Amino acid sequence: MSLLGAVLLLALAGSACGATYKVQREVPEELSASAVVVYPFLFRWPEPAFRSFELSGRLLDVALAEAGERALFFGPSEFKVYRPEDDNAWAASTAVTRLAPYGVRPEQALVLRAWAERRVQSAQGELLDAKGRAVGQNLVEETTYLGHVEVVHPSTRKRVLELSGEVKVDPFAERTDDGADPAPELTRLMEDLTREALRALDDHLRAPREPSPAPARVARVPWQAFEYTEQGRPAHVGALALMDPLDAEVLRQQRLRFANPALETSLLDRMVRLPAGLYVLSAPEGGKLAPGDVILQLEGQPALPQVLARARLAPAPVQAQVLRPSGGTFQIHLP
């Protein structure tokens, strides 16, 4: 049996977050995939629906950076998932319907599922004064996140990759994002696990066609996250409308920063007033897009980074609706 055909158990160090994680790999040599469907992130504790959407978005950003030119990626809001833990994803979701327009057969696609558990341990201790006398009590909590990423080949119902890891929260760590990420240790852990999963699949991803040049470098204007809903988890847009205007503004700024952690505050301040879509940071000179444009729709659907990336691999040009900085909208075809 070849190395790739065997089951490998690896212990790796996650440099970005000080975590350790394990990989169980059973990737058949003959596996060839042109598409990866990224499921909505599954929290094993109560979180608003927009958190699943936006954390999946961060994992999609990692996937596009690793393999955006070698595979088509699909994400939450583009399909429905009825049974997230069912390995027969074609029967447990509507994801398979997204493949045909790109000429991809079901056996040429994979599903990436990410989920996490949270464990909290509490301990009570005494507070002592300078003379060692008890003057009160304090409660100490230690939080540990356990992250998991699974890659499934739905056509054979096989899990070809299983990655897991854990990281402890440092309660004294400096926070520099104004509360944008309520669980930065978890975010970094899941990004690392996703990156490792894509690297393990490196030799098995085959683009359906040669990618065209990137039409622009973009940033997310992530208001679609507030409209995302799942069974039993309502969209947050209604709660947002009922919030105090100042609190709602802070929440929008936080979600914008979470979606674009590398952007400067001055640019985020300008973007907070824009409609949902993809803000063009830069574009090739003489191209169809220009800095300051906002891509509102792609393929008649909300503009998302993975949809823009798929336009480079699509069999035909993709129609885009674009908002100019002056306020006018127009239609173009990408790439």
C-alpha positions in Angstrom: 0.0 0.0 0.0 1.3 3.4 -0.9 1.9 6.2 1.7 -1.1 8.2 0.5 -3.3 5.1 0.6 -2.4 4.3 4.2 -3.8 5.8 7.4 -1.3 8.3 8.8 -1.5 9.7 12.3 0.6 12.9 12.6 1.2 15.2 15.6 1.9 18.7 14.4 2.6 22.0 16.0 0.3 24.9 15.1 2.7 27.8 15.0 0.1 30.5 14.6 -1.8 29.8 17.9 0.5 27.6 20.0 -1.8 24.7 19.5 -1.1 21.1 18.7 -3.2 19.1 16.3 -3.4 15.6 14.7 -4.1 14.5 11.2 -5.6 11.2 10.1 -5.2 10.8 6.4 -6.5 8.2 4.0 -6.4 9.8 0.6 -6.6 7.4 -2.3 -3.9 7.8 -5.0 -6.6 8.0 -7.7 -8.6 10.7 -6.1 -8.9 13.8 -8.3 -11.1 16.7 -7.2 -12.1 19.9 -9.0 -14.5 21.3 -6.4 -14.6 21.6 -2.6 -17.8 22.4 -0.8 -17.3 24.2 2.5 -20.1 23.5 5.0 -21.2 26.2 7.5 -19.1 26.1 10.6 -20.7 24.0 13.3 -20.5 25.3 16.9 -21.2 22.8 19.6 -22.5 25.6 21.8 -25.0 28.4 21.3 -23.9 31.1 18.8 -25.8 33.4 16.5 -26.2 32.1 12.9 -24.0 34.9 11.5 -21.0 33.5 13.4 -21.2 30.2 11.5 -21.4 32.1 8.2 -18.5 34.5 9.0 -16.1 31.9 10.4 -16.8 29.7 7.4 -15.9 32.8 5.4 -12.5 33.0 7.1 -11.9 29.4 6.3 -12.8 30.0 2.7 -10.3 32.8 2.6 -7.6 30.3 3.7 -8.8 27.8 1.1 -8.7 30.3 -1.7 -5.2 31.5 -0.8 -4.0 27.8 -0.7 -5.9 26.4 -3.8 -8.2 29.0 -5.4 -6.6 28.5 -8.8 -6.7 24.7 -8.6 -10.3 24.0 -7.4 -13.8 25.6 -7.4 -14.9 26.5 -3.8 -18.5 26.8 -2.6 -19.6 28.1 0.7 -22.6 28.6 3.1 -25.6 30.5 1.7 -25.0 28.9 -1.7 -26.7 25.6 -0.7 -28.7 24.0 2.1 -27.5 21.4 4.5 -30.1 19.2 6.1 -27.9 16.6 7.9 -24.5 18.1 8.5 -22.9 14.9 9.9 -24.1 12.6 7.1 -21.2 11.5 4.9 -23.5 11.1 2.0 -23.5 14.9 1.4 -25.3 14.7 -2.0 -28.4 13.3 -0.2 -28.0 15.4 2.9 -27.6 18.8 1.2 -28.4 20.6 -2.0 -24.6 21.2 -2.7 -24.5 18.8 -5.7 -26.7 21.1 -7.7 -23.9 23.7 -7.7 -21.5 21.5 -9.7 -23.1 21.0 -13.1 -22.8 24.6 -14.4 -19.0 24.2 -14.1 -18.9 20.8 -15.8 -17.9 19.0 -12.6 -19.2 15.5 -11.8 -20.2 14.6 -8.3 -17.3 12.1 -7.9 -14.9 15.0 -8.7 -16.0 17.0 -5.6 -15.2 17.0 -1.9 -16.9 18.3 1.2 -15.0 20.2 4.0 -16.7 20.2 7.3 -15.4 22.2 10.3 -16.7 22.2 13.8 -15.6 22.9 17.4 -16.3 22.1 21.0 -15.7 24.4 24.0 -14.7 23.2 27.4 -14.8 25.5 30.4 -13.3 24.5 33.8 -13.9 26.7 36.8 -11.9 26.8 40.0 -12.5 28.9 43.1 -9.6 30.2 45.2 -8.9 32.5 48.1 -7.7 36.1 47.9 -5.0 36.8 50.5 -3.8 40.1 51.8 -0.1 41.0 52.4 -0.1 39.1 55.7 -1.5 36.0 54.2 -5.0 36.4 55.6 -8.1 35.5 53.6 -9.9 38.5 52.4 -12.2 37.1 49.8 -12.6 34.6 47.0 -12.1 34.7 43.2 -13.4 32.4 40.4 -11.0 31.4 37.7 -12.2 29.9 34.4 -10.0 28.0 31.9 -11.4 27.7 28.4 -10.2 25.2 25.9 -11.4 24.9 22.3 -11.3 21.6 20.4 -11.4 22.1 16.6 -12.1 19.5 13.9 -11.9 19.6 10.1 -13.1 16.6 8.1 -12.8 16.2 4.3 -15.4 13.8 2.9 -15.7 12.2 -0.6 -19.5 12.1 -0.8 -19.7 9.8 -3.8 -17.9 7.0 -1.9 -18.9 8.3 1.6 -15.3 8.1 2.7 -13.6 10.5 5.1 -10.3 11.0 3.4 -9.0 13.5 6.0 -9.7 14.1 9.6 -7.8 16.8 11.5 -8.3 17.8 15.1 -6.5 20.1 17.6 -7.0 22.0 20.8 -5.9 25.4 22.1 -6.3 27.0 25.5 -7.4 30.6 25.9 -5.0 33.0 27.4 -7.1 35.3 29.5 -4.3 37.8 29.7 -3.6 38.0 26.0 -3.6 41.4 24.4 -6.7 42.0 22.2 -6.1 44.5 19.4 -9.3 44.1 17.3 -11.8 46.1 19.5 -13.8 42.9 20.2 -14.2 41.9 16.5 -13.3 38.3 17.3 -14.9 36.8 20.4 -12.7 33.7 20.1 -9.4 34.5 18.3 -7.7 31.4 19.5 -10.4 29.3 18.0 -10.3 31.2 14.7 -6.5 30.8 14.4 -6.8 27.1 15.2 -9.5 26.5 12.6 -7.5 28.5 10.0 -4.5 26.3 10.7 -6.5 23.1 10.4 -8.1 24.2 7.1 -4.7 25.2 5.7 -3.2 21.8 6.7 -6.2 20.0 5.1 -5.7 21.8 1.7 -2.0 21.1 1.7 -2.7 17.5 2.3 -4.9 17.5 -0.8 -2.4 19.4 -2.8 -1.6 16.6 -5.3 -5.3 15.7 -5.8 -6.9 19.0 -6.7 -7.3 19.6 -10.5 -8.8 22.8 -11.9 -11.5 22.1 -14.5 -9.7 24.5 -16.8 -6.8 27.0 -16.9 -7.6 30.0 -14.6 -7.9 33.4 -16.1 -6.1 36.4 -14.5 -7.6 37.8 -11.3 -9.9 40.7 -12.2 -9.3 42.5 -8.8 -8.1 42.3 -5.2 -11.2 42.7 -3.0 -12.3 43.0 0.6 -15.6 41.8 2.0 -18.5 44.0 3.0 -20.0 41.3 5.0 -23.6 42.3 5.7 -25.0 39.1 4.1 -23.9 37.4 7.3 -26.8 39.0 9.1 -29.2 37.5 6.7 -27.8 34.0 7.0 -30.1 31.5 8.7 -30.3 27.8 9.6 -33.0 25.6 11.0 -33.5 26.7 14.6 -31.1 29.6 14.2 -32.8 32.8 12.9 -31.1 35.5 10.8 -29.7 38.3 12.9 -31.0 41.1 10.7 -34.2 41.4 12.8 -32.2 41.7 16.1 -29.9 44.2 14.4 -32.9 46.4 13.5 -34.1 46.4 17.2 -30.7 47.3 18.6 -29.7 50.7 19.9 -28.3 52.5 16.9 -24.9 53.0 18.5 -24.7 49.3 19.5 -25.7 48.3 16.0 -23.0 50.5 14.5 -20.4 48.9 16.8 -21.5 45.4 15.8 -21.3 46.3 12.1 -17.8 47.7 12.5 -16.7 44.6 14.4 -18.1 42.2 11.8 -16.4 44.3 9.1 -13.1 44.0 10.9 -13.5 40.3 11.5 -14.1 39.8 7.8 -11.0 41.9 6.9 -8.5 41.6 9.7 -5.6 43.0 7.7 -7.2 46.2 6.5 -6.4 49.6 8.0 -9.0 51.2 10.3 -9.4 54.3 8.0 -10.4 52.0 5.1 -12.8 50.0 7.3 -14.4 53.3 8.4 -15.1 54.1 4.7 -16.4 50.7 4.0 -18.9 50.5 6.8 -21.4 52.7 4.9 -21.2 50.6 1.7 -23.8 48.0 0.7 -23.0 44.3 1.0 -20.6 42.9 -1.6 -16.9 43.0 -2.6 -15.0 46.2 -2.3 -12.3 46.6 -5.0 -9.0 47.4 -3.3 -7.0 47.3 -6.5 -7.4 46.1 -10.1 -5.2 45.8 -13.3 -4.8 49.0 -15.1 -7.2 49.2 -18.0 -9.4 46.4 -16.6 -13.2 46.3 -16.2 -13.0 47.2 -12.5 -11.4 50.1 -10.6 -10.5 50.7 -7.0 -13.5 51.9 -5.0 -16.0 49.8 -7.0 -18.3 47.5 -5.1 -19.3 44.2 -6.8 -22.9 43.7 -5.7 -23.9 40.5 -7.5 -22.2 37.7 -9.3 -24.2 35.1 -11.3 -27.3 37.0 -10.1 -26.5 36.1 -6.5 -24.8 38.1 -3.7 -21.1 38.7 -4.4 -18.8 36.5 -2.3 -15.0 35.9 -2.6 -15.4 32.3 -3.6 -17.9 33.2 -6.4 -15.4 35.8 -7.8 -12.6 33.2 -7.6 -14.8 30.7 -9.5 -15.3 33.2 -12.3 -11.7 32.6 -13.2 -12.4 28.9 -13.7 -15.9 29.2 -15.1 -16.7 27.8 -18.6 -18.3 31.1 -19.6 -18.1 34.7 -18.5 -20.0 35.6 -15.3 -22.3 38.6 -15.2 -21.5 41.1 -12.4 -23.5 44.0 -11.1 -21.1 46.8 -10.0 -21.6 50.0 -8.0 -19.3 52.9 -8.9 -18.1 55.3 -6.2 -20.2 58.0 -7.9 -23.3 56.0 -7.1 -24.2 54.5 -10.5 -24.5 50.8 -11.2 -23.7 48.9 -14.3 -23.3 45.3 -15.6 -20.1 43.7 -16.8 -18.9 40.2 -17.6 -16.0 38.7 -15.6 -13.3 37.8 -15.9 
